[in-house]
Amino acid sequence: MAVLIQIANASKRYGEQVLLDGASAIISENVKVGFVGRNGAGKSTLLRIILGEEELDGGEVIKSSNLRVGYLRQHDPFQPGESALEFLMRDSGQPDWKCGEVAGQFELKGDYLNGPISRLSGGWQTRVKLAALLLHEPNLLLLDEPTNFLDLRTQILLEHFLTEFRAACLIVSHDRAFLGATCAHTLDLNRGKLTSYPGKIDAYLAFQEEKIAHDERSNAAIMAKRRHLEDFIARNKARASTAKLAQSKSKQLEKLELTEIESDLPTANIRAPKIEPRKGPALRCRNLSIGYPERLIASQIGLEIDHGSRAAIVGDNGQGKTTLLRTLVESLQPLEGEAKWGFGCKLGVYAQHVYTSLPENQTVLGYLQAHASRGKKDQEILDVAGAFLFRGSAVRKPVSVLSGGERARLCMATLLLGECNILVLDEPGNHLDVDTVEALAEALVEYEGTVIFTSHDRHFTRRVATCIVEVRDGRAINHSGSYDAYLEKVNAEIEAGERERASERSKTSPRTTAIATSSRVETDPRKELKNLERAIAQLDQRKKELTALCATEKDQEAQLSHQIELEEIAAKINAAENRWSQLFAELEGYA
């Protein structure tokens, strides 16, 4: 298996912070690697070094001569007013039919493909970026937190794409379910060292736990042996008859070294607020309509969530999950109906992007003190700060220098300093590393209050949720069944769509092949011209049939399928007519 990239004895530091310290690793062709490590460990920095955007302080990155890197850009590379199709053609230099074909793998069709890209949600824009990557035919994909802000359906589409993608991938993600579904190998960056593991993320984490347990047993044995040797040396070094033996034992003692255990690194120890459990309904929604004065998002919502429940609000981006949460916490007024909380409910709210509005000039401790409930002692506040990894001098850090993950932890910490019996959390795991997300999940499972949350992290949602509320097609309803059952339903819908697209491609492929073959193989331009005319006539006939079907079809899904095929037919006719015009001009020139 050929090596695409070799990282050899790499070192990189920013001031006193060491990111890479003699780190080495190999990335081979066709291997998909999940890249993990704590926030701030240096994962994104290493990606930028591979891309040539930063330099190492020491060591080297050796790249294969045939390396073609595709990088999922976090910034928007789009121009004002352009459509997804126009961007794909501009970015890749490929013709419209090729761009449309690749875009179809990500369900980019109709207005999503031809309408202004600025109107697409972040998840749909990510689909456009992924299609652009594929058009460049890379043999190594670099993806930095690709699932952040992607809805479940887009995540699954991305998983299917990566599973079928026949090239190497290096994927930075805190989403264990996503890494487990896409990556057969794991790369860990910890304390400046890179550790390669030939297995999936769950197997690697289990291996790490076993390694730590083994090291702890080994250290306990070494400590016992040390005590035994120290006792022997103390009793025998003064006697002439045993002094030589005591000296030998001293040399043995010097060779006994304890193994540094990785669990000694600080780990978030999150504990949910202690509250008095309550019974009965915590929330009732009756004939609730949500949205904005100019746009209705969902209507006729009738929900009841009991105290002690952990309700996951699920659904695609743009369906209204955040709008529903904002309405429930009264930051947005309902358009109709009511959302009523039970008696004695005290709400704690964590909103998406809330960390971007933190006071920049305030310190971590100052912010926590300002938001702690009355009567909280400084030591209690420091304990909570420490649980979220703000220890020692870190509590005096100004907010302005905190990373995204640190800001997210700070906002979460303020909730635990209150006495809330209802927690409303919008994407609480974004910007948190794997260990902190796991600690948060454990805390919410032990919490005796009510939790209403959104999350695109399947591992987190599976751990926490006791009931599922789906927001879809202008409704919000309790989904009967577990989260796993909901995942199976979404997977089945996506697979059905993929089978339908494959069937459509097989139906149209003979015509496409005829056009492609005629343009590639024919040596007689007059014969190719006639073949093109025949193909255009066939396509035009099919276009008329589909137009008639669209006019009479009552079923919306069937009508959408006809519309998609119409667009594909139109693209093929356009390509064939362009080739016909070119050939006709050439023949006129010969005449």
N, C-alpha and C positions, 0 to 999 in steps of 0.2 A: 504493500500500500504506500503510495507516494506521499511524501511530507510536503504540505503546503506552507506551513510556517513553523520555524523553530525559534523559541525564546531561550536564550542562553545566558545564564548568570546575570540577569537583568537587575539593575538597581535604579531606584527613583525616590526622591524625597522632596517634600515642600517644607523648608525650614527644619523644625524638629520632627515633623511627621514623616515616618518612613513608610512608603507604600510598597516598594519592591526592594527586597534585600537578598540578592543572589538567587532570584527566582528563575526557574527553568521549566519549560513545557513544550510539547509538540502537538501540532494540530495537523491531522492527516486528512487526505481526500475522502469524501463520502461519509465522514463521521460527524454526527450531531452531538455537540457538547453543551451541557448546561453549566453556566459559569455562575458560581455562588460565592458569597462572602458578605460580611457585615457592611452596613452603610458606612461609607468613608474608607473602606479597605483599599480602594484603588481600581475597582473593576472598570469603570468608565474611562479612567486614565489609561489603562492598558489598551482598551479599544482604540483610543485616540493615538496611542503610540503605534499600534499596528497600522492605522490609517495614514501615519506619517504626519499627523497634526501636532504631535509632541515628540520630544527626544528623550532617550534614556540618559541618566547620569553615567551609567556604566553598563557593560554587557552589550548584547546585540539582539536584533530581531532579523533572522535570516528568512527571506521570502523566496518561494519557488519562482522560476522564470515564467511559468504559465499561470501564476496566481491572478485571478480576477475577483476582486472583492466587491460585494454588494452590501451597502450600509443603509439600514433603515433610519432615515433622517428624522430627528425630533422636531426640527424647525420646518416651517411650511415652504416648500420650494416652488409654490404656485405663483402665477402672474395674475394681476387683477382681471377679473371678467372671463378668464379662460375656463373651458369645460374640462372634465376629466380626460376625455378623448384627445382634446387639443394638447393637454399637458403631456399625456403619454406619447403622442407623436413627436412633440418637441423634445422631450427628454430622451427618448430612445432612438429617434430617427427612423422608426419603423412605420410602414404604411397603416392606414386606418383599419383595414380588415384584420391585420395581425394584432394591433392594439386592442381592438374590440374582442378578438378571440381570447386573448390572455385576460382581459378585464372580466370576461364572462365567468372565469374560474372563481372570481370573488363576488359574483352576483351583481356586477356593475353593468347595468343595462338601462335603456330608456332615459329618463330624466337624470338618473344617477350618473350616466355616462356622458350625456350630451348637454345637460344643464350646467349652470355656473357652479364650479367646484366650491366656491365660497359659501354656498347654501348647504353643503353637506356637513354632517356632524363630524366630530373628531374621529370616531370609529370608521366612518365611511371614507374619510380622507386617508386614514391609515391603509385601507384596502387599496386605494389608488396608488399610494407609495409602494405597497407590496407588488402590485401589478407592474409598476415601473421597474422594480428590482428584477423581476423575472424576465422582462424584455431585454435586459442587458446580459442575460445568460451568465451570471457569476458562478464560480465554483466554490466560493466561500461567502456565506451570508453572516454579517455581524448585526445582531439585534439587541438593542439596549432597552430593557423593560418594555417589550412590545405589547404586553397585555394591559399596561396602565391605561385606564379610561376606555378600554374596549369592552363592549357588551359580550354576553355569553355566546351569542350566535357568531359574532365576528371572531371570538377566540377559537371556537370550534372549527370555523372555516380556515383560520390560520393554522390550526393543528393539522387539518387534513392536507393543506398545501405543503406544510413542512414534512409531513410523513411521506408524501409522494415525491418531494423534491430530491432529485438524485445528485446531491452535492453536499459539501460540508457546511455546518452551521456552528457558530459560537453565540450562545444566547444567554444574556444576562437577565435574570428574572428572580423575583421573590415568590412567584406563584408555583408551588410544589406540584399541583395537579397539571399545570401546563408543561412544566419541565418533564414530569413523569411520562406524559403522553408523547413528547416530541424528541427527547434526548436519551440516547443509550449510554452516554458517558457523562461524567461529572468532573468539573475543574473547580477547585476551591482556592481562593486567595485569602490567606490568613497569616497575620503577623509578617507580611512581606514575602511569604513563601507560597509557591503554587504546588498544589497536590492534585495529581491526575488519578482518577478512579474509574476502572472499566466497568461501570454499572450505573443504574439510574439513581436519581436523587434520594429516594426513600431507602434504597439499599446502602447508599453512601452514608446517610445520617445514622442508620442502624449500625454500620461499620464503625462510625465515629464514636457512638455511645459505647460499643463493645471495647473499642480501643482505650477510651477513657477509663472504663471499669478495669480493664487489664492493667493499665498504667497505675491506677490507684492501688490495686492488689500488689503489683510489683514494688511500688514505693513503700507500702506497709511492710513488706518482707525486708526491704533494704533498711528501713528504719529499725526494725527488730534486730537485724544483723549488726547494724551500727551500735546499737545499745549494748549488745552482747560483746562486740569487740572493744568498745570503750571501757566496759566493766573489766574485761580481761586485762587490757593494757594498764588500767589504773591499779589493779591488784598485783601485776607482775613486773612492771618496769623498774621498780626500785630494787628488786632482788637480782644479784649478779647471775644466779643460775638460770633465771628466766628472762633477763633483760633482752637477750638476743631474740628470743621468741616474741617478746612484746614489741620489739622494733619491727619484726616481720609483719605482725598483726597491724601495726600502724600504717605500713605500706598498703596492706589490704584495705584498710579503712579509707585511705586517701582515694583509692580507685572506685569506691562505692559512690555513684552519683544518682541523684533522684531524677526521674523523668519529668520534664516540664509538661504539665497537664493543661490542655487547651481550655478546659472548662473553667480555669482560673480567670479567663477573660470575663469582664463584667457582662452580666446577662440581665435583661429586663425582668423584673419580678413584680408583675402587675397584679394588684389585688383590687377587686371591685368594691365599691362602698358597701359597708354593712348597713342593711336596712331591715325594717320590719316587714316580713312577707304579708301580702294582701291577697284577697280572693275576690272573685267576680270579674265583671268586665272592666278593663282598663280604658278601652277606647270603643266608642260606637260612632259609625258613620252612617248617616241616613240620607239617601237621595242626594249624595254629594256630587257636585260638579266642580272640577278644578281646571285652572288655566289662567288666561290673561284676558283683559277686556277685548282685545282684538282677535283672540284665538282660544277656542275650547280644546282642552287636552283630553279629558275623560269625563264621563257623566254617569249618573245613576249608580254611584258607588254605594254599596251597602256592606260594611265590614264590621266585625266585632272581634276584638283581640282581648283575651283574658289576661289578668295579672299573672306574672310568672312565665308568660310566653316569650319566645325569642323568634320574632316574625321577620323573615327575609323578604324584602320587596324585590321582585325579580322582573326582568323584561328587557327588551332591546333598548339601546340608546335612542332617545327622542320620543319614547312612548309615554314618559311622564313620571318616572320613579321619583326624581328629585322634586318635581312640582308637587307630587303627593306629599312627600315629607315636609316640604316648606308650608304646605297648607295645614298639615297636622300640627306643626309647631307655631302656627299663626304668624309666620313671616310673610304669608301670602293669604289673602282673603278668598274664601270659596265663592264661586260664581253662583252657586245655588246649594241648598241643603245645609247640613251641619256635620261637623266633626267634634264630638264631645268627649272630654276626658272624665274619668271617674273622680269621685270625691277623694281629696288628699293626694292627688298625683303631683309629683314634683319632677319636672322635666330637666334633663341634661342633654344638650344638643352639640353634636360634632358635625359641622357642615363641610362639604367639599370645598377645597381651596381656602378654608378659614385661616390657615397658617400664613397666607399671603397678606393678610390685613393686620398682623400682629404689630404692636407698637415697637418700632425699630430701636428706639433709644432706651427701652426698659430692659432690665436684666432678667434672667430666668427666674431667680428668686423673687424679685420684685413683682413680676407678672403673676406668679403663683400666689404670693401674699395678697395681691389685689383681688384675686378671684376665689380665695378660700372662704369657706363659710365662717360665720362669726364664731369666735371661740377657739378656732384652730390654733394650736401652739406652733411655734417656729420649728420645734423638733419634728412634729407630725408632718409639717410641710417639707422639711428636709428629707424625711423618710420617703415620702411620695416622690420627691425629685430624684432621690437615689434609686428608687425602683424603676424609674425611666432613664437611668444611666446619666443623670446630672449629679455628679459627685465631686466633692472637694471644690476646687477652683471653678469647675464647670458651672456652678450655680450663679457665679458672678459674670458669666458671659453675657454680653449684650445680644438682644434678639437679632440685630443686624448681621451678626457673623454666623448664625446658625444655618445648618444645611436644611434641605427640605424634610429629611427624615427627623432631624432634631426638632424642627418646628412642629411637625405632626405629633411627636411624642409629648411636647410641651402642652399642646392643646388637649391631648388625651388626659394628661396628668391633672389638668384643672377640673375635669369631670369627677375625678376620684377624690377631690378635696371638698366636694359638696355632699349633700345628703339626698341625692336624686334616687327615686324609686322607679323612674322611667328613663331609659337611655335611648335617644334617637340619633343614629350614627349613619352618616352618608359616606360610603367608601372609607371606612376607618383604616383599612390596611394599606392604602396607597402610600408609597414612600417609606414604609416600614420594612425592615429586613425580615428574613425567614424566622429568626429566633423571636423577634418582637411580635410578629403576627401570631406565632404559636402561643406566646405568653398571653397576648390579648384574648385569644380564643379560649384558653383555659380559664381566664378570669371571668369572661362572660358566661361560660358554662356554669361556674360556681355562683354567679350573681343571682340573688333571690328576687330581684326586681324584674321589670319587663324591658325587653330590648326590641326595638324596631330598627332594622338596618338594611342598607343596600351594600352589596359587594359583588365584584366580578371574580373574586378569588374563590374557586370551587372548593378547595381544601378547607378554607376558613368557613365558608357557608355550610358545608356538610357537617363540620364540627359543631357549629353554634346553633343552627336553625332548628326549631321544633315545629314551625309551620311556614307555609309558603304563600305569599300573595303575589299574583301575577298581574302586571299592568300591560295591557295589550289591546290594540284596536279600539281605543276609547273606553275601556272598561278596566276595573280593578277588582279581581275576585280571588277568594280563597281557593288555592289549588289543592285538590284532593290528592293525598299521597305525599311521599317523602321528597326530599330534594333530589335524590337519585332517580326517582320516577320522573321528576320534571326534566332532569338532564337527558334521560332516555327519550322523552318526547321531543325535545329540541333536536337531539341527534337524529331521530327518525325523520323529522321534517327536512333537515339539511341533506340527509342521504337521499331522500325522495327527490329533492330538487336536483341533486347531482346526477341521479339516474335519468331524470327527465332531460337534462342538458345533454347527457351522453347519447340518449336516444335521438334527440334532435340533430346532433352532429352526425350520427350514423345515417339518418334519413337524407341529409343534405350533402354528405360527403361525396357521393358519386358525381353530382353536378360540379362540386368544387374541384374534384380530381380531374374532371374533364377539362375545366378551364385551365387548371394549373398545368396539366399535361400538354394541352395544346400550346400554351405559352412557352413551355420549356423544350418540347421535343420536336415540334414541327419545323421542318427546314423550308417548306414551300409556303411563303407568306399568304398566297391566295387560298390554299387549303386551310391554313390556320384562320384566315378571315371568315371562311364559310363555317368552320366549326364554332367560332365565336358567335356568329349570327344565330346558329342553331341553339347554342347554350343560352344566349340572351333571350331567345324566343321561349325556351322552356322555363327559364326563371321568371319571365314576364307573365307567362300563363299561371305559374304558381302564385305570383304576386296578386293576380286578379282573383284567384280562388280564396286566398287568405283575406283579401279585402272584403269579399262577399261574406265570408265566415264571421269576420269581426262585426259586420253590420247586423247579423242575425243571432249571434251567440249570446245567450243569457248568462251562462256561468262565467263569473268574473275571472277565475283562475285560468279557464280555457281561453278566454278572451285575451288575458295577459300573455299566455303562451303564443297565441297567434300574432300578437303585436311584436313580441321579441323576434319571432321567425321573420316577420315582415321587415324588421330593421336589418336582419342578417341578409335577407334576399336583396334588399335595396343596396347594401354595401357590395354584394357580389356583382349585381348588375352594373353598378358604377365602375368597379374594377374592370369588368369585361368590356364595357363601352370605351373606357380610356385606352385599353389595349387595342380595340378595334380602330379607334381614331388614329392611333399611332401607326398601325399597319397600313391603313388606308392612305395616310400621308406619305408613307414610304413608297407605296405602289404608284401613287400619283407622280412622285419624284422620278421613278424609273421610267414612266411612260414617255 
